[in-house]
Amino acid sequence: MTNDKNLKTYLSKAQQEHWAIGHFNFSTAEQLKAIVEAAAELKSPVMVATSEGEAEFVGYDQAVALVKSYQQAGYAVWLNADHHKSFESAKKAIDAGYDTVLIDASRLNLDENIGTTSQVVQYAHRGLTSIMVEGELGYLRGSSEVQEKVEINPTDYTQPEQAADFVARTGVERLAVVFGNIHGIVTEVITTTPTPNGVGAPTEASGEEKLDIEHLKKITVAVPETILVLHGASGLPDEDVRAAIAAGISNVHINTELRVAYHDTLHAELEKEPNQTTPYKFLASSQDAMKELVKKKLKLFGSVDKI
Ligand SMILES: [Zn+2]
């Protein structure tokens, strides 16, 4: 890493002091600029990220070059490969020069997840370079968009004893955990309780995700050294995010809310000025909307004035 400000140091500090580093996705240069400027104005360290799809769109080398341009200017920003689903795609990000990678093999069974994740850790820690690797354990439902209905089943949660085993066997330094969170923004959530035959029975339907903070606490006890990551924080009430950070989350991912802010503002702008064809003019208001939202989230995460 060319950046003299170290991500691991900031994450450990966040873990000890009970605040969290924000993690925001981008797929265009002006979105990245909005995130970096918002963080810099608040003196907040920040992680930026591309999923596999976002990275293919921006270009792996181009994403690295863009983020490096900010790092070389002294910004406390790091690039993560978000939800890379295979060894091959994680390797592609590592080879391109990403600062850190999330290998998400959580759709596989436990042994296969451990196998794939270990392979990425070994590759990331080979030779002189050692980049931070995040793994994911538990079934995180949903996708990074607005969805009508998602079921949550407590059997999907990250089990504390499995988390300890997973961390010990893979060597990951960050772990994405599931304790009631869902990817994306959901308009209807159905919580099911497992019945003795293993089939979930719907018990509760509500418009909100509900985090199980007591369950999170059990995970923090099982893996006290590991940086725990909350995915799917879009659409969660502020008090739930605060409670999760107080209970041991040190890294929070926001994607869908940013996409919605960017899209809706751009849509309104194009309707207001249908003849405006200059991109830096019609994109300015959506860039501002993203910047404001990132600032709001950084304040919520408690990472202001930490640089
Ligand atoms: Zn995620």
Boltz pocket constraint, residues with backbone or C-beta under 6 A from the ligand:
constraints:
  - pocket:
      binder: B
      contacts: [[A, 83], [A, 183], [A, 231], [A, 232], [A, 253]]
      max_distance: 6.0
